[in-house]
Amino acid sequence: MSNSINGFAPNGWLVPAKLRVRVGPCRCCGAVPVPIMGACVIMKKRSVLIAGHPTSVSLEEEFWDALKAVAQARGLSVNALIEEIDQTRTGNLSSAIRVHVLKAVQARPPGSDG
């Protein structure tokens, strides 16, 4: 089953056959993934404290792992790094975290392991 109807997405755009995705549990792990180009991408929701208030953040597991590595490299807890990102963001917190992680990875010297 596809999330498109007769090759068209609900917004009316044509969905190329190679981008159509199956709706349902992942074939490799059984979790319900966010389908991206046919890959199993599992979203993880975690609770964090920002300015003393609990909130939840949904990120792909790979981003949580990378965020933890960035925080460790800076000598911060993940929560402290998220608070820092929150103070400077202009949009969605999850997106701001992803961009922060991407910039940190891009800033690494070529050939470094982390």
N, C-alpha and C positions, 0 to 999 in steps of 0.2 A: 504494500500500500504506500502511496506517496502523499506528501503534504500538498500536492498540487492537484488541480482538477483539469483533466484533459490537457496536461502540459502547461497550464496557466496557474500562477500563484493567485491567492485570494485578492491581491491588489491589481490583477489584470496583466501583470508582466509575464511574458513567456519564460518558462523555466526550462533551460536546456536539459536534455535527458541525463547528461553526466552530473548535473547538480541536483537532480531530484533525489530526495532522501526518503528512506524508510522510516515510518513512525513506529516506535515501539522500543522494547529493550535492546540494549547493545548485544550483538552476537558474541562479542569476545568476553564480556564480563557480566552481562545480565542487568547492568544499571541502565537507567533511562538517561541517555546522553543528550547533550545539545549537539545536533548533527551539523558538522562543519566539513564540507567536502568529503563526506563519507567516513570521516575519522571518528573514533570514540573520544569525545571530549566531555569529561565529567565535571560538572559544576559543584564546587564545595561551598557551602554557606557556613560562615564562622561568626561567632559573636566577638566583638571588640569593644573596648571602652574608648570613647572620644570625649574629652573634656568631662570625664566622670559619668558620662551617659552611655549605656549599652546600646549598640546598634549591630546589625548584621551586615556582612559583606559577602557577596557571591563572586567567586573567582574560579577559574579553572585550576585544577590541582597543580599544574605546571607553574602557574603564576604564584600560587602560595609558596611553592618550593623556592622559586627565584626570589620572592620577596623576603623569605627567611634568610637566604644567602646574602642579600643586599643589607639587611638589618645586621647580621652577624659581622659583615665586613666593616660596618660603621660603628660597631660596638653598641648597638641599640637593640631593644626588644622589638618584635614585630609590631606590637601595639604602639610603642613610641614612634616608630617610623610611620605607621598609618596616621597617627595624630599629626605628625609633621606634614605629611602629604595633604591631609584634610585642611590644614590651615592655609595652604597656598593654592588649593584647587579652585577652579571656576565652574566645573560641571559635576557630573556623576562621580561619586567616590570610587566605585569599582573601575571606571575608565581611567581616572586619575592615577590609581595604583598601577594599572597596566602600563600606562605611559611612563610613569616613574621607573618601573622595572625595565622597560625597553630602553630608556635613556641610560640607565645604569649599565646595562649590558653593552650598549653601543659605545659607552665611554671607556670600556676596558681596553687596555693595550692589545694589539693583535698578538695572538698566540698565548695569551694568559689563560689560566684555568679558572680564574675567578677572583 
